């Protein structure tokens, strides 16, 4: 199984030690049982003395191995959860943004919560399973040593029990697979409940409809699938227990009529089979965890993530960010295609032919849905073009250097996210510089910075955009992209942004791309480019009003 492969790669030493300790403990149990059975059927006093010392030695070995196995099991459990979470977090960071948008946040959260728990639960049962498998195998070997002919008579019943149990497991796995799919939908509805709480509270009928028509059916289906799968597992475990008693019945009632077998041998067989009941029950009880882990593996692979992939050489590796300079940025015949919901046709952006020079202030304009934000994501390297070439300072951008390319950009998108800490900024004067910018952004009365930590994020949308601009200032990168940044600002600060902040950034040699609908500020641009349904147009620089004529530069 792939999740076992991951465990052996990430925690090889702990896993093997835990497995070894479990096997030793299981064999010790079997040895003790064999000694007990021998002592009950032996009348020799010297033999009894030897058996006593063997019993003590095996008892100590079992005690020590159980403690070691338990300690290693705890370490394996916590290590597995930690490594799986970090592994998938790196996988998500190394996956293309467009693919992540297609997957959706609920499914990614399901991987980091439900699937990680399922995989970790399966991993931590491995040493316990090994111990009880060792007990069962040791018991079977001991039964064969007592009478191999009697064991041969029991094998058909053992095989029948295993085959019927596996057949039942298939139905349980179907229910668990449906339950895992339902969990994705449930997380999606929970996010809708959280994000849309204001709209739900304002409309009682909408709120009731959401609960009864959206959330409740999904939660009920998830409950039904989980219940059905668990019920089938319970029935399978009960059948496994019954099979053990059937074996005892065969030994006691059928074997004496088939072969010459004495009371001592019958007692030994019955005792061993009874002792096997607990390990068998433990093994059967652990199998649902492996079933859920298999479902988790399939869901992870369906999302295009890898359970055992190596992310150490991915694009998430640290790239050099100091001393970056921009001369030219060229788009040559670049296109990007993606499917838009509720529309039959794919949206095609491009082909785009565009050259940006160092120090330019460019306004990117166009109607809603024209592709401005998509072009911004292509520009910053977040999207990978389907065709065409992007060159930075005449160097072709490929998957090998795309992460380095992204380090040239600071961006504030319309749906920007704020972190509670100014992450990734290694600057001894970070707090001082941040406070100066907070004053300039008129946020010093709301937000304070200490050791890179922001005192609060409880701000209006316009203030949050200003705080995002603070991070862009502190990053101090060659190119700045602002996606409808001024849309949430009051008229006074909107003028500050266009008439003071942008000219200041330009005076510092920054190349600036502003996505904007504020046509009264178009005159500030060195150049204006316009998008119309994925087609790029350009017009004359520094116009005081929207252009009267547009020249198509890319079709």
BAPALO-221508 format. One record per residue (C-alpha): x, y, z. Coordinates in Angstrom, 2 decimals, padded with zeros to 5 digits, always signed. Layout:
N
{atom {X; Y; Z}} ...
//
This chain:
555
{atom {+000.00; +000.00; +000.00}} {atom {+001.22; +003.48; -000.86}} {atom {+000.67; +004.94; +002.58}} {atom {+002.88; +002.19; +004.06}} {atom {+005.53; +003.13; +001.49}} {atom {+005.32; +006.71; +002.72}} {atom {+005.74; +005.56; +006.34}} {atom {+008.78; +003.48; +005.47}} {atom {+010.34; +006.42; +003.61}} {atom {+009.62; +009.11; +006.20}} {atom {+009.98; +007.19; +009.49}} {atom {+011.83; +004.08; +008.42}} {atom {+013.67; +003.46; +011.69}} {atom {+010.66; +003.95; +013.97}} {atom {+008.36; +001.85; +011.77}} {atom {+010.72; -001.12; +011.56}} {atom {+011.52; -001.01; +015.29}} {atom {+007.81; -000.82; +016.12}} {atom {+007.07; -003.74; +013.79}} {atom {+009.93; -005.78; +015.24}} {atom {+008.83; -005.05; +018.81}} {atom {+005.27; -006.05; +017.90}} {atom {+006.41; -009.33; +016.34}} {atom {+008.59; -010.15; +019.35}} {atom {+005.69; -009.40; +021.69}} {atom {+003.33; -011.56; +019.61}} {atom {+005.72; -014.50; +019.50}} {atom {+006.30; -014.16; +023.25}} {atom {+002.55; -014.44; +023.79}} {atom {+002.46; -017.58; +021.68}} {atom {+005.46; -019.03; +023.52}} {atom {+003.81; -018.44; +026.88}} {atom {+000.66; -020.15; +025.66}} {atom {+002.68; -023.15; +024.46}} {atom {+004.44; -023.37; +027.84}} {atom {+001.11; -023.21; +029.69}} {atom {-000.34; -025.97; +027.52}} {atom {+002.78; -028.14; +027.97}} {atom {+002.78; -027.59; +031.74}} {atom {-000.89; -028.65; +031.96}} {atom {-000.26; -031.89; +030.09}} {atom {+003.16; -032.75; +031.61}} {atom {+003.59; -034.72; +034.87}} {atom {+007.39; -034.52; +035.09}} {atom {+008.70; -032.29; +037.95}} {atom {+012.13; -031.51; +036.33}} {atom {+010.34; -030.58; +033.13}} {atom {+008.06; -028.32; +035.14}} {atom {+011.06; -026.50; +036.64}} {atom {+012.52; -025.84; +033.19}} {atom {+009.15; -024.65; +031.94}} {atom {+008.95; -022.23; +034.87}} {atom {+012.22; -020.53; +033.94}} {atom {+011.17; -020.45; +030.29}} {atom {+007.88; -018.91; +031.36}} {atom {+009.68; -016.21; +033.38}} {atom {+012.10; -015.41; +030.53}} {atom {+009.31; -015.13; +027.95}} {atom {+007.20; -013.09; +030.37}} {atom {+009.99; -010.54; +030.82}} {atom {+010.58; -010.44; +027.07}} {atom {+006.87; -009.90; +026.43}} {atom {+006.72; -007.14; +029.07}} {atom {+009.71; -005.25; +027.65}} {atom {+008.64; -005.66; +024.02}} {atom {+005.11; -004.43; +024.79}} {atom {+006.48; -001.29; +026.48}} {atom {+008.89; -000.63; +023.61}} {atom {+006.15; -001.23; +021.05}} {atom {+003.77; +001.14; +022.89}} {atom {+006.33; +003.95; +023.13}} {atom {+007.29; +003.57; +019.48}} {atom {+003.61; +003.51; +018.56}} {atom {+003.08; +006.91; +020.20}} {atom {+006.13; +008.34; +018.41}} {atom {+004.98; +006.86; +015.11}} {atom {+001.48; +008.29; +015.53}} {atom {+002.59; +011.85; +016.19}} {atom {+005.39; +011.66; +013.60}} {atom {+003.00; +010.31; +010.96}} {atom {+000.46; +013.10; +011.48}} {atom {+003.19; +015.77; +011.44}} {atom {+004.92; +014.42; +008.34}} {atom {+001.70; +013.88; +006.42}} {atom {+000.51; +017.42; +007.14}} {atom {+003.82; +018.94; +006.12}} {atom {+004.08; +016.67; +003.08}} {atom {+000.66; +017.64; +001.74}} {atom {+001.22; +021.31; +002.56}} {atom {+004.37; +021.20; +000.39}} {atom {+002.45; +019.32; -002.29}} {atom {-000.21; +022.04; -002.34}} {atom {+002.43; +024.78; -002.54}} {atom {+004.14; +023.02; -005.45}} {atom {+000.87; +022.49; -007.38}} {atom {-000.11; +025.07; -009.99}} {atom {-002.56; +027.75; -008.88}} {atom {-005.03; +026.98; -011.67}} {atom {-005.13; +023.31; -010.64}} {atom {-005.69; +024.30; -007.00}} {atom {-008.56; +026.58; -008.05}} {atom {-010.11; +023.68; -009.96}} {atom {-009.78; +021.37; -006.95}} {atom {-011.32; +023.91; -004.60}} {atom {-010.65; +024.80; -000.97}} {atom {-013.06; +022.24; +000.59}} {atom {-011.33; +019.28; -001.06}} {atom {-007.89; +020.55; -000.04}} {atom {-009.08; +020.99; +003.55}} {atom {-010.50; +017.47; +003.46}} {atom {-007.06; +016.14; +002.53}} {atom {-005.38; +018.01; +005.39}} {atom {-007.98; +016.91; +007.94}} {atom {-009.94; +013.75; +007.10}} {atom {-007.38; +012.05; +004.85}} {atom {-004.40; +012.81; +007.09}} {atom {-006.30; +011.41; +010.08}} {atom {-007.25; +008.28; +008.10}} {atom {-003.69; +007.68; +006.91}} {atom {-002.19; +008.34; +010.34}} {atom {-004.75; +006.03; +011.93}} {atom {-003.80; +003.24; +009.53}} {atom {-000.08; +003.82; +010.03}} {atom {-000.34; +003.60; +013.80}} {atom {-002.14; +000.25; +013.64}} {atom {+000.72; -001.41; +011.74}} {atom {+002.80; -002.43; +014.83}} {atom {-000.32; -003.68; +016.64}} {atom {-001.42; -005.64; +013.59}} {atom {+002.06; -007.13; +013.29}} {atom {+001.97; -008.26; +016.92}} {atom {-001.40; -009.96; +016.59}} {atom {-000.54; -011.46; +013.19}} {atom {+002.58; -012.90; +014.83}} {atom {+000.38; -014.39; +017.57}} {atom {-002.02; -015.93; +015.04}} {atom {+000.81; -017.30; +012.88}} {atom {+002.60; -018.66; +015.94}} {atom {-000.59; -020.32; +017.10}} {atom {-001.12; -021.92; +013.69}} {atom {+002.48; -023.19; +013.68}} {atom {+001.98; -024.60; +017.17}} {atom {-001.25; -026.29; +016.06}} {atom {+000.65; -027.85; +013.16}} {atom {+003.35; -029.01; +015.56}} {atom {+000.70; -030.64; +017.78}} {atom {-000.96; -032.38; +014.81}} {atom {-000.44; -031.39; +011.21}} {atom {-003.26; -033.70; +010.09}} {atom {-005.75; -031.95; +012.34}} {atom {-004.58; -028.60; +011.02}} {atom {-005.13; -029.75; +007.44}} {atom {-008.71; -030.60; +008.34}} {atom {-009.24; -027.07; +009.67}} {atom {-007.68; -025.20; +006.71}} {atom {-010.83; -025.39; +004.46}} {atom {-012.89; -023.74; +007.21}} {atom {-010.22; -021.06; +007.70}} {atom {-010.12; -020.32; +003.95}} {atom {-013.94; -020.19; +003.82}} {atom {-014.00; -017.64; +006.65}} {atom {-011.39; -015.44; +004.94}} {atom {-013.15; -015.52; +001.55}} {atom {-016.56; -014.63; +002.99}} {atom {-015.04; -011.86; +005.09}} {atom {-013.30; -010.31; +002.05}} {atom {-016.54; -010.45; +000.07}} {atom {-018.30; -008.53; +002.81}} {atom {-015.47; -005.99; +002.95}} {atom {-016.07; -004.97; -000.67}} {atom {-019.54; -003.68; +000.19}} {atom {-018.17; -001.80; +003.18}} {atom {-015.51; -000.14; +001.01}} {atom {-018.17; +001.14; -001.40}} {atom {-019.99; +002.83; +001.46}} {atom {-016.75; +004.33; +002.81}} {atom {-015.89; +005.70; -000.65}} {atom {-019.30; +007.39; -000.89}} {atom {-018.87; +008.76; +002.63}} {atom {-015.50; +010.27; +001.74}} {atom {-017.00; +011.99; -001.31}} {atom {-019.82; +013.29; +000.86}} {atom {-017.29; +014.74; +003.30}} {atom {-015.95; +017.00; +000.52}} {atom {-019.46; +018.31; -000.11}} {atom {-020.08; +018.79; +003.60}} {atom {-016.95; +020.94; +003.97}} {atom {-018.09; +022.99; +000.97}} {atom {-021.44; +023.63; +002.67}} {atom {-019.74; +024.48; +005.97}} {atom {-017.66; +027.08; +004.14}} {atom {-020.83; +028.49; +002.57}} {atom {-022.34; +028.67; +006.06}} {atom {-019.32; +030.58; +007.36}} {atom {-018.83; +032.92; +004.38}} {atom {-022.52; +033.58; +003.81}} {atom {-023.58; +033.98; +007.43}} {atom {-024.67; +037.62; +006.96}} {atom {-026.88; +036.80; +003.98}} {atom {-028.39; +033.82; +005.81}} {atom {-029.15; +035.82; +008.95}} {atom {-030.84; +038.57; +006.94}} {atom {-033.27; +036.17; +005.25}} {atom {-035.04; +033.61; +007.45}} {atom {-036.48; +031.62; +004.53}} {atom {-033.05; +031.48; +002.87}} {atom {-031.54; +030.27; +006.14}} {atom {-034.15; +027.52; +006.56}} {atom {-033.80; +026.52; +002.90}} {atom {-030.02; +026.28; +003.27}} {atom {-030.39; +023.97; +006.26}} {atom {-033.14; +021.79; +004.83}} {atom {-032.24; +021.71; +001.13}} {atom {-028.43; +021.95; +001.15}} {atom {-026.80; +021.06; +004.46}} {atom {-029.19; +018.46; +005.87}} {atom {-029.34; +016.15; +002.79}} {atom {-025.53; +016.08; +002.56}} {atom {-025.07; +015.47; +006.29}} {atom {-027.78; +012.77; +006.24}} {atom {-026.19; +011.01; +003.25}} {atom {-022.79; +011.11; +004.95}} {atom {-024.31; +009.66; +008.12}} {atom {-026.05; +006.93; +006.12}} {atom {-022.92; +005.91; +004.19}} {atom {-020.73; +005.89; +007.30}} {atom {-023.35; +003.95; +009.24}} {atom {-023.81; +001.40; +006.46}} {atom {-020.06; +000.87; +006.10}} {atom {-019.54; +000.56; +009.87}} {atom {-022.48; -001.84; +010.16}} {atom {-021.02; -004.07; +007.46}} {atom {-017.65; -004.05; +009.23}} {atom {-019.38; -004.96; +012.50}} {atom {-021.20; -007.84; +010.79}} {atom {-017.91; -009.00; +009.27}} {atom {-016.19; -008.92; +012.67}} {atom {-019.05; -010.92; +014.20}} {atom {-018.72; -013.45; +011.40}} {atom {-014.99; -013.70; +012.15}} {atom {-015.75; -014.45; +015.80}} {atom {-018.36; -017.02; +014.82}} {atom {-015.87; -018.67; +012.48}} {atom {-013.49; -019.17; +015.40}} {atom {-016.17; -020.92; +017.41}} {atom {-017.05; -023.01; +014.36}} {atom {-013.41; -024.14; +014.33}} {atom {-013.66; -025.09; +018.00}} {atom {-016.84; -027.04; +017.26}} {atom {-015.12; -028.83; +014.38}} {atom {-012.20; -029.73; +016.69}} {atom {-014.39; -030.97; +019.53}} {atom {-017.19; -032.68; +017.63}} {atom {-015.91; -033.53; +014.14}} {atom {-012.18; -034.34; +014.48}} {atom {-012.62; -037.29; +016.91}} {atom {-014.85; -039.00; +014.33}} {atom {-012.36; -038.38; +011.51}} {atom {-009.12; -039.42; +013.21}} {atom {-007.71; -040.90; +016.38}} {atom {-007.20; -037.85; +018.59}} {atom {-006.72; -037.89; +022.34}} {atom {-008.27; -035.61; +025.01}} {atom {-004.95; -033.79; +025.57}} {atom {-004.68; -032.87; +021.90}} {atom {-008.33; -031.78; +021.82}} {atom {-007.76; -029.59; +024.88}} {atom {-004.65; -028.07; +023.33}} {atom {-006.43; -027.28; +020.07}} {atom {-009.45; -025.77; +021.82}} {atom {-007.20; -023.70; +024.11}} {atom {-005.11; -022.36; +021.24}} {atom {-008.12; -021.48; +019.10}} {atom {-009.78; -019.71; +022.05}} {atom {-006.58; -017.76; +022.63}} {atom {-006.55; -016.76; +018.94}} {atom {-009.96; -015.08; +019.30}} {atom {-008.62; -011.83; +020.81}} {atom {-005.84; -011.30; +018.22}} {atom {-008.26; -012.12; +015.42}} {atom {-010.81; -009.64; +016.77}} {atom {-008.09; -006.97; +017.02}} {atom {-006.98; -007.60; +013.43}} {atom {-010.56; -007.49; +012.16}} {atom {-011.27; -004.30; +014.13}} {atom {-008.20; -002.62; +012.58}} {atom {-009.15; -003.46; +009.00}} {atom {-011.69; -000.57; +008.68}} {atom {-008.80; +001.85; +009.35}} {atom {-006.94; +000.34; +006.41}} {atom {-010.11; +000.59; +004.31}} {atom {-010.45; +004.30; +005.09}} {atom {-006.76; +004.80; +004.34}} {atom {-007.20; +003.17; +000.92}} {atom {-010.15; +005.48; +000.20}} {atom {-008.02; +008.46; +001.30}} {atom {-005.21; +007.39; -001.05}} {atom {-007.59; +007.19; -004.00}} {atom {-009.09; +010.61; -003.22}} {atom {-005.63; +012.15; -002.93}} {atom {-004.56; +010.66; -006.26}} {atom {-007.80; +011.85; -007.89}} {atom {-006.85; +015.39; -006.92}} {atom {-003.48; +015.03; -008.65}} {atom {-001.50; +015.04; -005.41}} {atom {+001.07; +012.42; -004.53}} {atom {+001.35; +010.47; -001.30}} {atom {+004.96; +009.43; -001.73}} {atom {+006.20; +012.09; -004.15}} {atom {+009.37; +013.98; -003.38}} {atom {+008.89; +017.71; -002.95}} {atom {+012.42; +018.60; -001.96}} {atom {+013.30; +019.72; -005.49}} {atom {+009.98; +021.35; -006.33}} {atom {+009.30; +024.93; -007.21}} {atom {+008.69; +025.63; -003.53}} {atom {+012.47; +025.65; -002.95}} {atom {+013.79; +028.94; -001.66}} {atom {+014.68; +031.28; -004.52}} {atom {+017.14; +034.16; -004.43}} {atom {+015.33; +037.48; -004.00}} {atom {+018.09; +040.00; -003.39}} {atom {+019.47; +042.19; -006.15}} {atom {+016.68; +041.50; -008.64}} {atom {+016.45; +043.98; -011.51}} {atom {+013.99; +044.24; -014.37}} {atom {+014.88; +045.56; -017.81}} {atom {+012.13; +044.16; -020.01}} {atom {+009.28; +041.69; -019.61}} {atom {+007.98; +040.25; -022.89}} {atom {+004.85; +038.26; -023.66}} {atom {+004.98; +036.66; -027.09}} {atom {+001.84; +034.97; -028.42}} {atom {+000.82; +033.92; -024.91}} {atom {-002.57; +032.22; -024.42}} {atom {-004.40; +030.82; -021.42}} {atom {-007.58; +028.75; -021.52}} {atom {-009.88; +027.69; -018.73}} {atom {-013.46; +026.61; -018.18}} {atom {-015.89; +029.14; -016.67}} {atom {-018.85; +027.89; -014.66}} {atom {-022.33; +028.18; -016.15}} {atom {-020.89; +028.82; -019.60}} {atom {-020.66; +026.36; -022.49}} {atom {-017.42; +027.65; -023.99}} {atom {-013.94; +027.88; -022.52}} {atom {-012.60; +031.37; -021.88}} {atom {-009.53; +032.08; -024.01}} {atom {-007.15; +034.85; -023.03}} {atom {-004.89; +035.89; -025.87}} {atom {-002.86; +035.50; -027.86}} {atom {-001.09; +038.26; -025.93}} {atom {+001.85; +040.23; -027.28}} {atom {+003.05; +042.73; -024.73}} {atom {+006.38; +044.28; -023.71}} {atom {+006.81; +046.02; -020.34}} {atom {+009.85; +048.19; -019.71}} {atom {+011.50; +049.03; -016.42}} {atom {+009.98; +051.99; -014.57}} {atom {+006.71; +052.06; -016.53}} {atom {+003.36; +052.83; -014.92}} {atom {+000.79; +050.83; -016.89}} {atom {-002.96; +050.86; -016.43}} {atom {-004.68; +047.60; -017.39}} {atom {-008.34; +048.38; -018.12}} {atom {-011.40; +046.63; -019.46}} {atom {-014.88; +045.43; -018.56}} {atom {-015.75; +042.83; -015.98}} {atom {-014.87; +039.34; -017.18}} {atom {-012.48; +040.62; -019.83}} {atom {-009.53; +038.69; -018.32}} {atom {-007.66; +041.42; -016.42}} {atom {-007.08; +039.38; -013.26}} {atom {-006.18; +036.32; -015.34}} {atom {-003.58; +038.37; -017.19}} {atom {-002.30; +039.60; -013.81}} {atom {-001.84; +035.99; -012.68}} {atom {-000.04; +035.17; -015.92}} {atom {+002.12; +038.25; -015.49}} {atom {+003.15; +037.27; -011.96}} {atom {+003.79; +033.63; -012.89}} {atom {+000.87; +032.23; -010.89}} {atom {-000.70; +030.85; -014.09}} {atom {+001.27; +028.91; -016.67}} {atom {+000.42; +029.80; -020.31}} {atom {-000.88; +027.05; -022.59}} {atom {+001.18; +028.44; -025.46}} {atom {+003.55; +031.26; -026.27}} {atom {+006.65; +032.53; -024.49}} {atom {+007.38; +034.78; -021.53}} {atom {+010.84; +036.33; -021.37}} {atom {+012.31; +038.28; -018.49}} {atom {+015.41; +040.29; -019.42}} {atom {+015.52; +038.17; -022.62}} {atom {+015.59; +034.91; -020.60}} {atom {+012.87; +032.36; -021.42}} {atom {+010.68; +031.46; -018.43}} {atom {+010.16; +027.72; -017.98}} {atom {+009.11; +025.43; -015.14}} {atom {+012.74; +025.32; -014.04}} {atom {+012.98; +029.06; -013.32}} {atom {+009.32; +030.02; -012.84}} {atom {+009.64; +030.22; -009.07}} {atom {+012.61; +032.56; -009.41}} {atom {+010.55; +034.61; -011.89}} {atom {+007.76; +035.06; -009.33}} {atom {+010.18; +036.68; -006.90}} {atom {+010.27; +039.79; -009.13}} {atom {+006.67; +040.65; -008.22}} {atom {+004.74; +042.11; -005.33}} {atom {+001.00; +041.86; -005.88}} {atom {-002.17; +042.92; -004.11}} {atom {-005.09; +041.07; -005.71}} {atom {-008.73; +042.03; -005.17}} {atom {-009.19; +038.96; -002.93}} {atom {-005.88; +039.36; -001.13}} {atom {-005.20; +037.46; +002.09}} {atom {-003.55; +038.95; +005.17}} {atom {-001.22; +036.98; +007.42}} {atom {-000.94; +037.85; +011.09}} {atom {+002.84; +038.11; +010.75}} {atom {+005.03; +039.82; +008.14}} {atom {+006.43; +036.52; +006.93}} {atom {+009.58; +036.03; +004.87}} {atom {+010.97; +039.54; +005.46}} {atom {+014.46; +039.28; +006.93}} {atom {+015.15; +042.87; +007.88}} {atom {+016.52; +044.05; +011.25}} {atom {+014.66; +047.37; +010.82}} {atom {+011.39; +045.71; +009.80}} {atom {+009.29; +047.11; +012.67}} {atom {+010.60; +050.65; +012.17}} {atom {+009.96; +050.62; +008.42}} {atom {+006.53; +049.06; +008.93}} {atom {+005.51; +051.79; +011.39}} {atom {+006.60; +054.50; +008.95}} {atom {+004.47; +052.97; +006.20}} {atom {+001.53; +052.55; +008.59}} {atom {+001.62; +056.30; +009.18}} {atom {+001.73; +056.95; +005.45}} {atom {-001.20; +054.55; +004.91}} {atom {-003.13; +056.15; +007.80}} {atom {-003.26; +052.88; +009.71}} {atom {-000.99; +053.77; +012.65}} {atom {-004.00; +054.40; +014.91}} {atom {-005.43; +050.96; +014.09}} {atom {-002.45; +048.63; +013.72}} {atom {+000.84; +048.24; +015.53}} {atom {+003.83; +046.06; +014.62}} {atom {+006.05; +044.26; +017.09}} {atom {+008.65; +041.66; +016.06}} {atom {+006.92; +041.48; +012.68}} {atom {+003.55; +040.62; +014.25}} {atom {+000.51; +042.71; +013.35}} {atom {-001.60; +043.69; +016.36}} {atom {-004.93; +043.16; +014.55}} {atom {-006.53; +042.18; +011.25}} {atom {-009.99; +043.28; +012.35}} {atom {-010.26; +046.02; +009.73}} {atom {-012.59; +047.23; +007.02}} {atom {-012.01; +045.93; +003.49}} {atom {-010.35; +049.19; +002.44}} {atom {-008.05; +049.12; +005.47}} {atom {-007.18; +045.49; +004.79}} {atom {-006.14; +046.48; +001.27}} {atom {-003.89; +049.18; +002.76}} {atom {-002.32; +046.61; +005.06}} {atom {-001.70; +044.38; +002.05}} {atom {-000.03; +047.37; +000.38}} {atom {+002.23; +047.61; +003.45}} {atom {+003.55; +044.12; +002.75}} {atom {+004.16; +045.06; -000.90}} {atom {+006.15; +048.11; +000.22}} {atom {+008.28; +046.05; +002.58}} {atom {+008.97; +043.34; -000.02}} {atom {+010.61; +046.01; -002.19}} {atom {+010.49; +044.05; -005.44}} {atom {+010.99; +045.39; -008.98}} {atom {+007.39; +044.98; -010.20}} {atom {+004.17; +045.88; -008.37}} {atom {+000.74; +044.68; -009.47}} {atom {-002.41; +046.20; -007.98}} {atom {-005.71; +044.53; -008.88}} {atom {-008.60; +046.95; -008.28}} {atom {-006.78; +048.12; -005.16}} {atom {-008.59; +051.46; -004.95}} {atom {-012.08; +050.00; -005.42}} {atom {-012.66; +049.72; -001.65}} {atom {-011.06; +053.03; -000.67}} {atom {-012.84; +056.24; +000.22}} {atom {-012.47; +059.12; -002.30}} {atom {-009.81; +060.84; -000.19}} {atom {-007.51; +057.86; +000.08}} {atom {-008.21; +056.90; -003.52}} {atom {-006.61; +060.19; -004.54}} {atom {-003.71; +059.58; -002.16}} {atom {-003.13; +056.22; -003.86}} {atom {-003.16; +057.54; -007.41}} {atom {-001.58; +060.97; -006.88}} {atom {+001.00; +060.19; -004.18}} {atom {+001.64; +056.49; -003.56}} {atom {+001.94; +055.41; -007.20}} {atom {+004.22; +058.33; -008.19}} {atom {+006.38; +057.59; -005.13}} {atom {+006.76; +053.94; -006.14}} {atom {+007.57; +055.03; -009.69}} {atom {+010.19; +057.47; -008.42}} {atom {+011.86; +054.54; -006.66}} {atom {+012.27; +052.80; -010.02}} {atom {+009.41; +050.33; -009.61}} {atom {+007.53; +048.99; -012.60}} {atom {+003.83; +049.23; -011.82}} {atom {+000.79; +047.55; -013.36}} {atom {-002.55; +048.83; -012.08}} {atom {-005.82; +047.08; -012.88}} {atom {-008.39; +049.82; -012.54}} {atom {-011.78; +051.23; -013.56}} {atom {-010.96; +054.73; -012.32}} {atom {-010.83; +056.39; -015.74}} {atom {-010.31; +059.90; -014.33}} {atom {-006.79; +058.83; -013.31}} {atom {-005.83; +057.24; -016.63}} {atom {-003.85; +060.39; -017.49}} {atom {-001.24; +059.34; -014.91}} {atom {-000.26; +056.24; -016.86}} {atom {+002.76; +056.00; -019.10}} {atom {+000.74; +053.53; -021.12}} {atom {-002.75; +052.09; -021.13}} {atom {-003.60; +048.59; -022.29}} {atom {-007.15; +047.34; -022.57}} {atom {-008.61; +043.86; -022.49}} {atom {-011.87; +043.02; -024.19}} {atom {-013.07; +039.41; -023.85}} {atom {-009.54; +038.07; -023.70}} {atom {-008.12; +040.27; -026.49}} {atom {-005.43; +042.80; -025.66}} {atom {-005.46; +046.33; -027.04}} {atom {-003.14; +049.29; -026.42}} {atom {-003.59; +053.03; -026.65}} {atom {-001.56; +056.22; -026.46}} {atom {+000.15; +057.07; -023.17}} {atom {-000.97; +059.68; -020.62}} {atom {-004.48; +060.35; -021.87}} {atom {-006.65; +062.60; -019.74}} {atom {-009.79; +060.65; -020.60}} {atom {-010.70; +057.21; -021.93}} {atom {-009.29; +056.76; -025.44}} {atom {-011.50; +057.51; -028.40}} {atom {-009.88; +054.88; -030.59}} {atom {-008.17; +051.65; -029.77}} {atom {-005.54; +049.91; -031.87}} {atom {-005.63; +046.16; -031.77}} {atom {-002.23; +044.68; -031.10}} {atom {-003.13; +041.03; -030.56}} {atom {-005.84; +038.78; -031.91}} 
//
